[in-house]
Amino acid sequence: MIPLSALILNAAATAHGELGEQSLWETVLHSNLINFIIAVLLIALLVKKLNVGGMLAGNREKLKSEIESLAAERQKAEAQLAELKRETANLHQEVSTILGQAQATAEKMAAQILEDARRDASALIENSKRRIEVEHHAAAKDIEKRLLADALQDARLELAQNLNSHDQKRSVDDFISELSHSK
């Protein structure tokens, strides 16, 4: 395929009689060179008109500021990460300390509960012993009173059957005199 500019140059040269000894190959080569120069000029004009250099410089500055901003954000994030690691290490230490204190407190409480339970059990046993002793003493007194009452009743009956009035009077007097002497 032959470029259009080569055909135009060839037609122009033929019309003016300038073609002479120039071959078609040379004409194509010249036309390609002219096309290249025109394309370069058009691109340069387009670059200048569109301000591509300014756009590239603006983009370069924008990218540079974004890179700086990202670097600052990265440093800030790294500082926050370091702070979080330090706080996490402190939290682990605090948790260990709290758990140690809680375990020590639990052991003290368990020992205190055992001591209180032993003391309460000992007091309960002592109270039970005293209560048993008091109830035993009360029961013994009650039995003694009943026995005494029964013995007195039996003695009265025996005396009433065996003693006459004179013997009864003498027994009462003896008893009264014994009571006077024992005071």
GUVEX-606630 format. One record per residue (C-alpha): residue number from 1; residue in one letter; x, y, z. Coordinates in Angstrom, 3 decimals, m for minus. Example, Ala and Ser with C-alpha at 12.3 -4.5 7.8 and 13.67 -1.06 7.14 Angstrom:
2
R, 1, A, 12.300, m4.500, 7.800 .
R, 2, S, 13.670, m1.060, 7.140 .
***
This chain:
183
R, 1, M, 0.000, 0.000, 0.000 .
R, 2, I, 1.414, 3.348, m1.046 .
R, 3, P, 0.779, 6.369, 1.192 .
R, 4, L, m1.509, 9.040, m0.170 .
R, 5, S, 1.132, 11.718, 0.196 .
R, 6, A, 3.483, 9.704, m2.005 .
R, 7, L, 0.855, 9.474, m4.710 .
R, 8, I, 0.162, 13.211, m4.431 .
R, 9, L, 3.882, 14.029, m4.680 .
R, 10, N, 4.264, 11.646, m7.603 .
R, 11, A, 1.273, 13.186, m9.389 .
R, 12, A, 2.582, 16.700, m8.735 .
R, 13, A, 6.024, 15.823, m10.001 .
R, 14, T, 4.622, 14.165, m13.108 .
R, 15, A, 2.413, 17.144, m13.839 .
R, 16, H, 5.341, 19.509, m13.674 .
R, 17, G, 7.663, 17.189, m15.417 .
R, 18, E, 9.988, 16.951, m12.450 .
R, 19, L, 9.803, 13.224, m11.952 .
R, 20, G, 12.896, 12.633, m13.994 .
R, 21, E, 15.022, 9.893, m12.678 .
R, 22, Q, 13.354, 9.608, m9.303 .
R, 23, S, 11.891, 6.224, m8.814 .
R, 24, L, 8.720, 5.410, m7.069 .
R, 25, W, 10.719, 4.092, m4.124 .
R, 26, E, 12.453, 7.428, m3.607 .
R, 27, T, 9.178, 9.235, m3.900 .
R, 28, V, 7.653, 6.957, m1.230 .
R, 29, L, 10.681, 7.502, 0.981 .
R, 30, H, 10.425, 11.295, 0.625 .
R, 31, S, 6.723, 11.208, 1.220 .
R, 32, N, 7.187, 9.079, 4.364 .
R, 33, L, 9.780, 11.516, 5.600 .
R, 34, I, 7.449, 14.423, 4.945 .
R, 35, N, 4.606, 12.526, 6.644 .
R, 36, F, 6.831, 11.882, 9.652 .
R, 37, I, 7.832, 15.550, 9.911 .
R, 38, I, 4.205, 16.646, 9.581 .
R, 39, A, 3.135, 14.101, 12.242 .
R, 40, V, 5.886, 15.310, 14.603 .
R, 41, L, 4.859, 18.928, 14.075 .
R, 42, L, 1.202, 18.092, 14.606 .
R, 43, I, 2.019, 16.166, 17.784 .
R, 44, A, 4.209, 19.049, 19.036 .
R, 45, L, 1.430, 21.509, 18.273 .
R, 46, L, m1.109, 19.280, 19.957 .
R, 47, V, 1.139, 18.842, 23.039 .
R, 48, K, 1.607, 22.610, 23.254 .
R, 49, K, m2.059, 23.338, 22.671 .
R, 50, L, m3.247, 20.774, 25.243 .
R, 51, N, m0.541, 21.821, 27.698 .
R, 52, V, 0.538, 18.194, 28.194 .
R, 53, G, 3.735, 19.313, 29.925 .
R, 54, G, 1.738, 21.297, 32.468 .
R, 55, M, m0.623, 18.399, 32.950 .
R, 56, L, 2.291, 16.024, 33.464 .
R, 57, A, 3.934, 18.467, 35.888 .
R, 58, G, 0.617, 18.865, 37.723 .
R, 59, N, 0.179, 15.120, 37.855 .
R, 60, R, 3.787, 14.753, 39.024 .
R, 61, E, 3.204, 17.281, 41.840 .
R, 62, K, m0.080, 15.649, 42.745 .
R, 63, L, 1.535, 12.201, 42.869 .
R, 64, K, 4.440, 13.597, 44.872 .
R, 65, S, 2.094, 15.150, 47.462 .
R, 66, E, 0.047, 11.924, 47.619 .
R, 67, I, 3.227, 9.910, 48.193 .
R, 68, E, 4.289, 12.304, 50.960 .
R, 69, S, 0.814, 12.146, 52.489 .
R, 70, L, 0.827, 8.343, 52.358 .
R, 71, A, 4.293, 8.267, 53.924 .
R, 72, A, 3.063, 10.496, 56.766 .
R, 73, E, m0.005, 8.315, 57.239 .
R, 74, R, 2.216, 5.230, 57.254 .
R, 75, Q, 4.431, 6.735, 59.962 .
R, 76, K, 1.343, 7.655, 61.963 .
R, 77, A, m0.058, 4.117, 61.565 .
R, 78, E, 3.289, 2.608, 62.593 .
R, 79, A, 3.346, 4.830, 65.696 .
R, 80, Q, m0.209, 3.774, 66.545 .
R, 81, L, 0.748, 0.129, 66.030 .
R, 82, A, 3.731, 0.510, 68.351 .
R, 83, E, 1.495, 2.178, 70.960 .
R, 84, L, m1.072, m0.619, 70.666 .
R, 85, K, 1.643, m3.238, 71.049 .
R, 86, R, 2.938, m1.466, 74.156 .
R, 87, E, m0.582, m1.210, 75.586 .
R, 88, T, m1.236, m4.866, 74.771 .
R, 89, A, 1.962, m5.859, 76.556 .
R, 90, N, 0.888, m3.736, 79.534 .
R, 91, L, m2.565, m5.326, 79.462 .
R, 92, H, m1.069, m8.808, 79.524 .
R, 93, Q, 1.029, m7.811, 82.509 .
R, 94, E, m1.983, m6.233, 84.250 .
R, 95, V, m4.099, m9.335, 83.580 .
R, 96, S, m1.375, m11.534, 85.053 .
R, 97, T, m1.137, m9.279, 88.099 .
R, 98, I, m4.911, m9.199, 88.584 .
R, 99, L, m5.161, m12.974, 88.203 .
R, 100, G, m2.367, m13.445, 90.740 .
R, 101, Q, m4.071, m11.103, 93.189 .
R, 102, A, m7.427, m12.805, 92.626 .
R, 103, Q, m5.904, m16.223, 93.233 .
R, 104, A, m4.166, m15.009, 96.409 .
R, 105, T, m7.419, m13.423, 97.611 .
R, 106, A, m9.343, m16.614, 96.814 .
R, 107, E, m6.818, m18.698, 98.748 .
R, 108, K, m7.028, m16.311, 101.726 .
R, 109, M, m10.818, m16.418, 101.590 .
R, 110, A, m10.803, m20.227, 101.394 .
R, 111, A, m8.474, m20.417, 104.400 .
R, 112, Q, m10.647, m17.921, 106.302 .
R, 113, I, m13.807, m19.860, 105.420 .
R, 114, L, m12.205, m23.092, 106.642 .
R, 115, E, m11.041, m21.399, 109.845 .
R, 116, D, m14.511, m19.908, 110.405 .
R, 117, A, m16.141, m23.289, 109.740 .
R, 118, R, m13.789, m24.994, 112.212 .
R, 119, R, m14.428, m22.299, 114.813 .
R, 120, D, m18.192, m22.484, 114.246 .
R, 121, A, m18.128, m26.287, 114.438 .
R, 122, S, m16.071, m26.137, 117.646 .
R, 123, A, m18.468, m23.584, 119.136 .
R, 124, L, m21.442, m25.697, 118.064 .
R, 125, I, m19.900, m28.763, 119.696 .
R, 126, E, m19.203, m26.821, 122.908 .
R, 127, N, m22.735, m25.412, 122.929 .
R, 128, S, m24.142, m28.873, 122.326 .
R, 129, K, m22.046, m30.297, 125.172 .
R, 130, R, m23.192, m27.532, 127.527 .
R, 131, R, m26.775, m28.011, 126.445 .
R, 132, I, m26.549, m31.755, 126.963 .
R, 133, E, m24.965, m31.144, 130.364 .
R, 134, V, m27.677, m28.642, 131.301 .
R, 135, E, m30.420, m30.977, 130.074 .
R, 136, H, m28.763, m33.898, 131.842 .
R, 137, H, m28.523, m31.884, 135.040 .
R, 138, A, m32.164, m30.754, 134.659 .
R, 139, A, m33.284, m34.330, 133.993 .
R, 140, A, m31.301, m35.579, 137.005 .
R, 141, K, m32.894, m32.894, 139.202 .
R, 142, D, m36.318, m33.760, 137.846 .
R, 143, I, m35.746, m37.453, 138.555 .
R, 144, E, m34.383, m36.570, 142.006 .
R, 145, K, m37.462, m34.437, 142.742 .
R, 146, R, m39.782, m37.218, 141.606 .
R, 147, L, m37.918, m39.784, 143.628 .
R, 148, L, m37.932, m37.498, 146.652 .
R, 149, A, m41.621, m36.795, 146.209 .
R, 150, D, m42.344, m40.507, 145.866 .
R, 151, A, m40.149, m41.273, 148.880 .
R, 152, L, m41.918, m38.617, 150.935 .
R, 153, Q, m45.255, m39.964, 149.877 .
R, 154, D, m44.217, m43.476, 150.802 .
R, 155, A, m42.749, m42.250, 154.095 .
R, 156, R, m45.984, m40.410, 154.923 .
R, 157, L, m47.998, m43.465, 154.236 .
R, 158, E, m45.637, m45.610, 156.275 .
R, 159, L, m45.604, m43.103, 159.093 .
R, 160, A, m49.310, m42.718, 159.022 .
R, 161, Q, m49.732, m46.446, 159.316 .
R, 162, N, m47.027, m47.120, 161.886 .
R, 163, L, m46.819, m43.989, 164.019 .
R, 164, N, m49.338, m42.737, 166.413 .
R, 165, S, m50.028, m39.080, 167.069 .
R, 166, H, m47.459, m38.808, 169.833 .
R, 167, D, m44.705, m40.264, 167.569 .
R, 168, Q, m45.740, m37.963, 164.763 .
R, 169, K, m45.519, m34.912, 166.996 .
R, 170, R, m42.053, m35.937, 168.220 .
R, 171, S, m40.851, m36.537, 164.627 .
R, 172, V, m42.071, m33.080, 163.527 .
R, 173, D, m40.314, m31.468, 166.496 .
R, 174, D, m37.060, m33.315, 165.737 .
R, 175, F, m37.250, m32.242, 162.124 .
R, 176, I, m37.856, m28.589, 163.047 .
R, 177, S, m34.965, m28.606, 165.492 .
R, 178, E, m32.674, m30.096, 162.826 .
R, 179, L, m33.676, m27.378, 160.405 .
R, 180, S, m32.914, m24.695, 163.024 .
R, 181, H, m29.471, m26.093, 163.696 .
R, 182, S, m28.557, m26.358, 160.000 .
R, 183, K, m29.192, m22.633, 159.408 .
***
